[in-house]
Amino acid sequence: MSANRIGCGLGLIALAVGVPLIAGPVKDPPAHLDAERTKAVMRIPEGDFRPRKKVFAAAVPEERLGWGLGENGVRAEAAWAVTKGKGVRVAILDTGIDADHPELKGQILASKDFTGSRFGAKDAVGHGTHCAGIVAMKQDGKGYVGVAPGCGILNGKVLADDGTGDFNWLAAGIDWAVEQKADVISMSLGGGPDGTPPERFMPNLRAAIRRATDAGVIVLAAAGNDGPGANTVGYPGRYPEVVAVAASDVSRHITNFSSRGSEVDVAAPGDNVVSSIPNGQFAEWDGTSMATPMAAGVAALYVADCRANGRTPTPADFRKRIETTSSTRAKVPNPNSGWGLIQAPGFVSATPTESKTLEFGRADFTADAWGRLLHQAPGTAGLTLEFRGETLLKAGLTK
C-alpha cells in the first residue's frame, strides 16, 4: 500500500454479517490490510460490523424508529415537530450507496465515484449505505427512519470495493461535496492508531477540509474504534475544523471501543444501530461510523431550522450548540464523550406549545350558620399543564 493510500479492512467487515454484496461473495480480507493496518493513515474504523450482529429481511411492513432516535439517543423525534431536514444536503463520503434501497430511493441527489470502481458509485461493501440510512431513511410508513428523513444525500465514493482508498480521492470528494452545495459532510473513516498526521503524505487533505468549513459546511468524522486507550482519535477527526464523534450505547454510556482523546467533540449512538444495507436489507451494526451520521443527521435538522427562521447556519454556531445543549452540559469537554450526547431538540427552535388537562375528582363543601360543613354534589376540576417540548411553562386549575 502506498503512503497516500487509505484503507478499511471492509472485506472482513462484510463477511462477518453476510451482506449480499454487489461484487459477489466476500472472501478473506486482502493480506495487506492486516499487514499494513498500523501504517494505514485512514480507514473505516475497525469493528463496525461484528459476527453477532443481525441482518434483517427486506420487508419491514411497519414504520420503526431505532433506539438511537429516542430518549436514550439523539431524541430526533422530539425535534420533528419543528423540522425533518427538508432542503438540506448531506454528503456521505464513504464506500458508495445503494441508491435503489427502498428507504433511500429518491433521497440521493447526486453521486460520484472517485475510486475507478467497476460498479461506479454503487456500494459493494454496505458501509456507505448503512451510514446514509442513519441520516436519511425515508419516513414512509414502513421500514426504519433516519434522523433527518427530509434531507437529501450526496454520495461521494472515496473508498474502493476492497476497502482501501487514497487521500487524493478523499480530498477530491470533499471539494466535490462543496461544489454540490453540501451543508454537512459526514466521514465515517479515520486515521491509523499511530496518529500519523495525513500532512506527511497528503497535505491537501486539511486544505480541502478548511475550504469546506470556510464555505460554511459542517464537517464531521468518526473518532475511531481504537478505545478504550487514551489519545486514540484518528484523522481527520483530530483536526480542529472537524467535529469528532464518539459512540454511546443504549444506557447513554460511551462504548468500550470508542476512541478517546481531547479531540472528541460529542457523542452519538453507535451501538446496535439498525440501518439500510444493499439489496433492500437492514442490519444492526456497531461503531463510531454509525455515531457520525447520527450527529450529521442532527446537523441537518439544525441547518433546516436556521434557514426556516432566517438565520445562517455556521460550523462555529453548530459547535456552540454542542457545548450548550449536549446531555452532560459539562463546563469542559470529557476525553471520552466530548461535551456529551448530542440532543436534537437543542439544535432547533422551541417546539410548539402543547396543553394537557388532567381531570381530578372534586367534592364541594360549604358551612352553615353553626359552622357545620355541608357536602354538595361532587364535580370535577382540571389541572392544565402547558409544555414546550419537555419544559413546563405554566400550570393552572380549571372548573
Buried (B, 14 or more C-beta within 10 A) or exposed (E): BEEBBBBBBBBBBBBBBBBBBBBEEBEEBBEBBEEBBEBBBBBBBBBBBBEEBEBBEBEBEEEBBBBBBBEBBBBBBBBBBBBBBBBBBBBBBBBBBBBEBBBBEEBBBBBBBBBEBEBEBBBBBBBBBBBBBBBBBBBEEBBBBBBBBBBBBBBBBBBBBBBBBBBBBBBBBBBBBBEBEBBBBBBBBBBBBEBBBBBEBBEBBBBBBBBBBEBBBBBBBBBBBBBEEEBBBBBBBBBEEBBBBBBBBEEBBBBEBBBBBBBBBBBBBBBBBBBBBBBBBBBBBBBBBBBBBBBBBBBBBBBBBBBBEEEEBBBEBBBEBBBEBBBBEEEEBBBBBBBBBBBBBBBBBEBEEEEEEEEEEEEEEEEEEEEEEEEEEEEEEBEEBBBEBEEEEEEEEEE
